[in-house]
Structures are given as structure tokens and as C-alpha cells.
Amino acid sequence: MESRLPPLNALRTFVTAARVGSFNDAAEELFVTPAAVSRSIKSLEDHLGCALFHRSHRRVSLTGDGQYYLAHLGNVFDQIALATQNLAAQRAHRPLVVCAYPSFIINWLIPRWSSLARKSSGLELKLVTTHTHDIDFEKAGIDAAILTDRAEYGTRTSERLFVANLVPVCSPNYLPAATLASDDDEWGHSLLHSETRPNDWQRWAEANGNTRLDPYRGQRFESSKLMYEAAIAGGGIAIGLEPLLQREFSAGSLTIAFPDSKPASCPFHLIRPASTETHPFFQPFREWLITEVNSKPEPMKAASQPSGKDDRSSFPQSTAFGFAQPA
């Protein structure tokens, strides 16, 4: 006998024929022809190297080997059906697992959480963070991810949400008001970097046509959040995503560093495997997400600076929330 498992369809045909005692009745139940049932049983017998049925004119009965096989196999398909039902029920009550960068969750998703709760009160999410663009959705149990930069993720669906502005930011009093992006000989030594986005200064320099700046010089931090905190403390000039810094702009703790700075583009994508499309919470979450992206919130007012201090809060930001709609 071959060691490999027999075809699943042949096993199902055998169990059905054994239960009803007729190839004709089994064919009717399985929506195939009696000849197809007979061929399937014969292929299974050949695979096993033994006869499973005694065949008569209209009825069939199990041989000793057939009785043994059925006794050990009969409830397998019931177990498969039960496992399938349980998995479907578990998935229906499992939260939607969404992965994103910590700064995006803290500064973009969570401030909008109340509107999601109002719109979809029964929706359950689990938010997890990542510091990399490479997500193993199946292994990590992640349903969807909101990431930047890469537009292609293999077989996964990648849907562009918006294009964020990448801009240099610093404490309002860190630089003299007259400092320009072209004065990099004065400020180029004070760059701050996030290890999760190591190429952002390079992208900004290219967008501004600056070939003199060394975009990899300066201090490095494990996350964007730490980099922003260093900039707020007056430790240098960070490079950040404008939509994720609205609270800092509003509080006056950070401002765009140079009045003549041109933002670099940074697209955000919603990525998910095909299986996520059937998750009961995915479509409500996606619809809410797109609604938030397309909304036009009131511009935030920057906090006023102490009198006699250098006030850079009047520098224009490119849009209220720092992103453009997908083309």
C-alpha cells in the first residue's frame, strides 16, 4: 500500500456509499453519476490494495477491510465540518488586527478614535506597532497594515490612502527666524534621524535640490517619537510627517524649520492579504479610514510664543493636515 494519503474526494465518496449502502444513492447525494462513484471507489481500493465493498446488482455492502476503514474514518468529515464552523465563528468574533508605525497610531489613528467609535460601535480593533516595512501577515496574525513608501507588497492588495508631506521641524526658538533651507552650512550639523525612516533627510534634500547637505549626518533615534521629543527639547532638527505632528504644531512645541522648505512626498498605503476582505470588521474600518482621509478638518492654530522670543509659528504649513489626496 502506498504511504501517501488517498484523495479526499475518494474518501468522501467511500464514507457516503458505506452509509447509504448504494452507489446510486451515493451518486444522488453527491450530485455525480453512479459511474463516477464506482470509479472513485475503485481508485481508492487500488490505492489501498484491498476491496472495500461486496457488489451486488442494486446494493453494496462493506467487506471486513471496508468495515475497519469506515470505523476509523467515519467521523473525520464531521470533524472537518465542525472545525470549519468553529473557525468561521471564531473569525467572526476576532478583532481586526491593524499594524502601523507607532507615530501613526499615536498621532493619527488614536486622535480620531472617537469618530470611529461613534460610526461603528460594534467594530473591534487590535492595534499593533511595527518598525519595519516587511510584514509577515499570516505568521504575525495581522489583517491589515498602514505603511509608507512601498507601493507593491507581492500578492497583497495595496491601496493608496494619501500622500503626506515630509518636512524639517524644530523647536520654535531653535533657529533664527531668517534661517533658510539653503543655509545648510549653519544648520546641517544638527540633523536628527529616526532609525525606522533612515532615508527621509535624503528624500527631502532631493525634493529641495540640495546637493551640499550630508543627509546621514547627525543623531539617531530608535523611533520617530523619540526623534520628535529630542527636537522639542532643542536637540536639533527632525524630519517628520506633517499629518502626524498636528498636536505639536498646535501646542507650539514644534514648527516647520524653514520658511522656504519644499515638502517631499510620502505616500501611505493600506495593505492587506486577500483573506482580510472577508473579515466582518474590515470593510467598516476601511470606509471609516477613507472618510477620515477625505475630511477637511479645521486648521489648527499654533500657540503663541513668549514676547521677545523668536516666533516661527507663522511659517505656512502646506495644508491643514499635511497631506494631499491620492491622484
C-alpha positions as CSV (number, residue, x, y, z in Angstrom):
1,M,0.0,0.0,0.0
2,E,1.2,3.5,-0.8
3,S,2.1,5.6,2.2
4,R,0.7,8.8,0.8
5,L,-2.8,9.8,1.7
6,P,-5.7,8.9,-0.7
7,P,-7.6,11.7,-2.5
8,L,-10.1,13.5,-0.2
9,N,-12.9,13.2,-2.7
10,A,-12.5,9.4,-2.9
11,L,-12.7,9.2,0.9
12,R,-15.8,11.3,1.0
13,T,-17.4,9.1,-1.7
14,F,-16.5,5.9,0.3
15,V,-18.0,7.2,3.5
16,T,-21.2,8.3,1.7
17,A,-21.6,5.0,-0.2
18,A,-20.9,3.0,3.0
19,R,-23.6,5.0,4.9
20,V,-26.4,4.7,2.3
21,G,-25.4,1.2,1.0
22,S,-25.8,2.1,-2.6
23,F,-23.6,3.6,-5.3
24,N,-26.7,5.0,-7.0
25,D,-28.0,6.7,-3.8
26,A,-24.4,8.0,-3.0
27,A,-24.2,9.5,-6.5
28,E,-27.6,11.3,-6.0
29,E,-26.4,12.7,-2.6
30,L,-23.0,13.8,-4.0
31,F,-24.5,15.2,-7.3
32,V,-22.4,13.0,-9.5
33,T,-23.1,10.0,-11.7
34,P,-23.2,6.4,-10.4
35,A,-20.3,5.6,-12.8
36,A,-18.3,8.4,-11.2
37,V,-18.9,6.9,-7.7
38,S,-17.9,3.4,-9.0
39,R,-14.7,4.8,-10.5
40,S,-13.8,6.8,-7.3
41,I,-14.3,3.7,-5.1
42,K,-12.2,1.5,-7.5
43,S,-9.4,4.1,-7.4
44,L,-9.5,4.1,-3.6
45,E,-9.4,0.3,-3.5
46,D,-6.5,0.3,-5.9
47,H,-4.7,2.8,-3.7
48,L,-5.3,0.8,-0.5
49,G,-4.7,-2.6,-2.2
50,C,-7.9,-4.2,-0.9
51,A,-11.6,-4.5,-1.7
52,L,-13.8,-2.2,0.4
53,F,-17.3,-3.4,-0.9
54,H,-19.1,-6.5,-1.9
55,R,-21.0,-5.5,-5.0
56,S,-24.5,-6.9,-5.9
57,H,-27.0,-5.8,-8.5
58,R,-28.5,-2.9,-6.7
59,R,-26.9,-2.8,-3.3
60,V,-23.3,-2.9,-1.9
61,S,-22.0,-4.0,1.5
62,L,-18.8,-3.5,3.2
63,T,-16.0,-6.1,3.3
64,G,-14.1,-6.7,6.5
65,D,-11.5,-4.2,5.4
66,G,-14.2,-1.8,4.5
67,Q,-15.8,-2.0,7.9
68,Y,-12.5,-1.5,9.6
69,Y,-11.7,1.5,7.4
70,L,-15.1,3.1,8.0
71,A,-14.9,2.7,11.7
72,H,-11.7,4.7,11.8
73,L,-12.7,7.2,9.1
74,G,-16.4,7.7,9.5
75,N,-16.4,10.8,11.7
76,V,-13.4,12.6,10.0
77,F,-15.7,14.6,7.8
78,D,-17.9,15.6,10.7
79,Q,-14.7,16.8,12.5
80,I,-13.7,18.8,9.4
81,A,-17.2,20.4,9.2
82,L,-17.1,21.2,12.9
83,A,-13.6,22.7,12.7
84,T,-14.7,24.8,9.7
85,Q,-17.8,26.1,11.5
86,N,-15.7,26.9,14.7
87,L,-13.1,28.7,12.7
88,A,-15.7,30.8,11.0
89,A,-17.4,31.6,14.3
90,Q,-14.0,32.4,15.9
91,R,-13.1,34.7,13.0
92,A,-16.4,36.5,13.1
93,H,-15.7,37.4,16.8
94,R,-12.0,38.1,16.4
95,P,-10.9,41.7,16.3
96,L,-9.4,43.2,13.2
97,V,-5.7,43.3,13.7
98,V,-4.2,46.5,12.2
99,C,-0.5,47.2,12.1
100,A,1.1,50.6,11.7
101,Y,4.1,52.7,12.8
102,P,3.9,53.8,16.5
103,S,3.8,57.5,15.5
104,F,0.9,56.9,13.0
105,I,-1.1,55.1,15.7
106,I,-0.4,57.7,18.4
107,N,-0.7,60.8,16.3
108,W,-3.2,59.9,13.6
109,L,-5.4,57.0,14.5
110,I,-6.0,57.5,18.2
111,P,-7.0,61.2,18.0
112,R,-9.7,60.1,15.5
113,W,-10.8,57.1,17.6
114,S,-13.9,58.7,18.9
115,S,-15.4,59.2,15.4
116,L,-14.8,55.5,14.7
117,A,-16.5,54.5,17.9
118,R,-19.5,56.7,17.0
119,K,-19.8,55.4,13.5
120,S,-19.2,51.7,14.2
121,S,-19.9,50.9,17.8
122,G,-19.6,47.2,17.3
123,L,-16.3,47.2,15.5
124,E,-13.4,45.7,17.4
125,L,-9.8,46.5,16.5
126,K,-6.5,45.4,17.8
127,L,-3.7,47.9,17.1
128,V,-0.1,46.6,16.9
129,T,3.1,48.5,16.0
130,T,5.9,47.9,13.6
131,H,9.3,49.5,12.9
132,T,9.7,47.8,9.6
133,H,8.1,47.8,6.1
134,D,8.3,44.0,5.9
135,I,5.2,42.4,7.5
136,D,4.5,38.7,7.5
137,F,0.7,39.0,7.7
138,E,0.0,35.3,8.2
139,K,2.7,34.5,10.7
140,A,2.0,37.5,12.8
141,G,-1.8,37.2,12.6
142,I,-2.1,40.7,11.0
143,D,-5.2,41.5,8.9
144,A,-4.1,45.0,7.6
145,A,-1.2,47.4,7.7
146,I,-0.9,51.1,7.1
147,L,2.6,51.7,5.8
148,T,4.6,54.2,3.7
149,D,7.0,54.2,0.8
150,R,6.4,50.9,-0.9
151,A,3.5,50.6,-3.4
152,E,3.9,46.9,-4.1
153,Y,3.6,44.2,-1.5
154,G,3.7,41.0,-3.6
155,T,0.2,39.3,-3.8
156,R,-1.2,41.7,-1.1
157,T,-3.7,44.4,-2.1
158,S,-2.0,47.8,-1.7
159,E,-4.4,50.8,-1.7
160,R,-3.0,54.3,-1.6
161,L,-4.7,56.4,1.1
162,F,-3.0,59.8,1.0
163,V,0.3,61.5,0.3
164,A,1.9,63.1,3.4
165,N,4.3,66.0,3.4
166,L,7.8,65.2,4.7
167,V,9.2,68.4,6.4
168,P,12.0,69.5,8.7
169,V,10.8,70.5,12.1
170,C,12.3,72.0,15.2
171,S,11.6,73.9,18.4
172,P,10.3,77.4,17.5
173,N,13.3,79.0,19.2
174,Y,15.9,76.7,17.9
175,L,16.8,78.6,14.7
176,P,16.9,82.3,14.0
177,A,13.8,83.4,12.1
178,A,15.8,84.3,9.0
179,T,17.3,80.8,8.6
180,L,16.6,79.3,5.2
181,A,16.7,75.8,3.8
182,S,19.7,76.9,1.7
183,D,21.7,77.9,4.8
184,D,22.7,74.3,5.4
185,D,26.2,75.3,6.3
186,E,24.7,76.8,9.5
187,W,22.3,74.0,10.5
188,G,23.5,70.9,8.6
189,H,25.4,69.6,11.6
190,S,22.2,69.3,13.7
191,L,20.1,66.7,11.9
192,L,18.0,64.2,13.9
193,H,17.1,60.8,12.4
194,S,14.7,58.0,13.1
195,E,16.0,54.5,12.5
196,T,12.6,53.5,11.2
197,R,12.9,56.0,8.4
198,P,16.6,56.4,7.8
199,N,16.3,57.9,4.3
200,D,13.9,60.8,5.0
201,W,16.5,63.6,5.0
202,Q,17.9,62.3,1.7
203,R,14.4,62.5,0.2
204,W,13.9,66.0,1.5
205,A,17.2,67.1,0.1
206,E,16.4,65.7,-3.3
207,A,13.0,67.5,-3.2
208,N,14.7,70.8,-2.5
209,G,17.6,70.3,-4.9
210,N,20.1,70.4,-2.1
211,T,23.3,68.5,-3.1
212,R,25.5,70.0,-0.4
213,L,23.8,68.6,2.6
214,D,25.0,65.3,4.1
215,P,21.6,63.7,4.8
216,Y,23.0,61.0,7.0
217,R,24.9,63.2,9.4
218,G,23.7,63.7,12.9
219,Q,22.0,62.0,15.8
220,R,19.9,58.8,15.5
221,F,16.9,57.6,17.5
222,E,15.1,54.2,17.6
223,S,11.7,55.7,16.7
224,S,10.2,58.9,15.2
225,K,8.6,59.6,18.6
226,L,11.9,59.8,20.3
227,M,13.3,62.0,17.5
228,Y,10.4,64.4,17.8
229,E,10.9,64.6,21.6
230,A,14.6,65.4,21.0
231,A,13.6,68.2,18.6
232,I,11.1,69.6,21.1
233,A,13.9,69.7,23.7
234,G,16.0,71.8,21.4
235,G,18.3,68.9,20.4
236,G,18.3,69.6,16.7
237,I,16.2,69.5,13.6
238,A,14.0,66.5,13.0
239,I,12.4,65.3,9.7
240,G,8.8,64.5,10.1
241,L,5.5,63.7,8.5
242,E,3.2,66.7,8.7
243,P,-0.1,64.9,9.4
244,L,1.5,63.2,12.4
245,L,2.6,66.5,14.0
246,Q,-0.6,68.5,14.2
247,R,-0.7,68.4,18.1
248,E,2.8,69.6,18.3
249,F,2.2,72.4,15.8
250,S,-1.0,73.4,17.7
251,A,0.8,73.4,21.0
252,G,3.7,75.4,19.6
253,S,6.3,72.8,20.6
254,L,7.4,72.2,17.0
255,T,7.3,74.3,13.8
256,I,8.5,73.8,10.3
257,A,12.1,74.8,10.4
258,F,12.5,76.8,7.2
259,P,10.0,79.2,5.6
260,D,11.3,78.3,2.1
261,S,11.3,74.5,2.6
262,K,9.6,72.4,-0.1
263,P,8.0,69.2,1.3
264,A,8.9,65.8,0.0
265,S,6.1,63.4,-0.8
266,C,5.5,60.3,1.3
267,P,2.6,58.0,0.3
268,F,0.6,56.0,2.8
269,H,-0.9,52.7,1.8
270,L,-3.5,50.3,3.2
271,I,-2.1,46.8,2.7
272,R,-3.9,43.5,3.3
273,P,-3.9,39.8,2.1
274,A,-6.9,38.6,0.2
275,S,-8.3,36.8,3.3
276,T,-8.9,40.1,5.1
277,E,-11.6,41.1,2.6
278,T,-14.0,38.7,4.2
279,H,-13.3,39.8,7.8
280,P,-16.6,41.3,9.1
281,F,-14.8,44.4,10.6
282,F,-12.5,45.2,7.6
283,Q,-14.9,47.0,5.3
284,P,-16.4,49.2,8.0
285,F,-12.8,50.1,9.1
286,R,-11.7,50.8,5.5
287,E,-14.8,53.0,4.8
288,W,-14.1,55.0,8.0
289,L,-10.5,55.3,7.2
290,I,-11.2,56.7,3.7
291,T,-13.8,59.1,5.1
292,E,-11.2,60.5,7.6
293,V,-8.6,60.9,4.8
294,N,-11.1,62.8,2.7
295,S,-12.4,65.0,5.5
296,K,-11.3,68.6,5.7
297,P,-10.7,69.4,9.4
298,E,-10.4,73.0,10.7
299,P,-6.8,74.2,10.6
300,M,-5.1,74.0,14.0
301,K,-3.8,77.3,15.4
302,A,-0.2,77.3,16.6
303,A,0.3,78.5,20.2
304,S,1.8,82.0,20.5
305,Q,5.4,82.4,21.6
306,P,6.6,84.4,24.5
307,S,7.2,88.1,23.7
308,G,10.8,88.9,22.8
309,K,11.4,85.3,21.6
310,D,11.9,84.2,18.0
311,D,8.4,83.4,16.6
312,R,8.5,80.9,13.8
313,S,4.9,79.8,14.2
314,S,3.7,82.0,11.3
315,F,5.6,79.8,8.7
316,P,3.0,78.3,6.4
317,Q,2.3,74.6,6.5
318,S,1.4,73.2,3.1
319,T,-2.1,72.1,4.1
320,A,-4.1,71.9,7.2
321,F,-3.2,68.3,7.8
322,G,-0.2,68.0,5.6
323,F,-1.4,65.5,3.0
324,A,-2.8,65.5,-0.5
325,Q,-5.5,63.2,-1.8
326,P,-4.4,60.3,-4.0
327,A,-4.3,61.1,-7.7
